[in-house]
Amino acid sequence: NERHFGLNEGKDRIIEYVSLKQRAPEISSPIICLVGPPGVGKTSIAMSIASSLNREFYKLSVGGLNDSTELVGSRKTYLGAAPGKIMQAIIKSKVNNPLILIDEVDKMVKDYKGDPASTLLEILDESQNKMFVDNYIEEPFDISNAMFILTANEIENIPATLLDRLEVINLGSYSVYEKIDI
């Protein structure tokens, strides 16, 4: 409330979600996906969640991403090989339990290079991410301690298989009166 005016319904759902995860961490629950128009504060809300949970925050943009190796790294045999964005987030945040914001999931592209949405499903799946293997590092790493939050501008453009596993929280734009109050 100190950082975000209004959006009470969305904030209440986030508080319920976080409370449930803290009281019963063993419960399998969907990943939060904040959906709303640009400028409504999706990223800053995720930053506030990270701050309130005392977690490091890392933003990962996947808008326009069409190559799934960017998420899971490329093999060392390739020129310019590097760890994927997920392991980069873990390495740069210097903890194994950061809050990773995966921004613009509605703008990922599926083409001949791969399907990043299906790769993202594996990354977000609690049963699979305990043994996540980055192609560059080639060793299993437990990323299940990380908290993932996704953002999108339009729910219609999120791949259906991914949308099925998300807890969608709609953040509507501010009314004229709310903008005046802000």
Secondary structure, 3 states (H helix, E strand, C coil): CCCCCCCHHHHHHHHHHHHHHHHCCCCCCCEEEEECCCCCCHHHHHHHHHHHCCCCEEEEECCCCCCCHHHHCCCCCCCCCCCCHHHHHHHHHCCCCCEEEEECHHHCCCECCECHHHHHHHHHCCCCHHHEECCCCCCEECCCCCEEEEEECCHHHCCHHHHCCEEEEECCCCCHHHHHHC
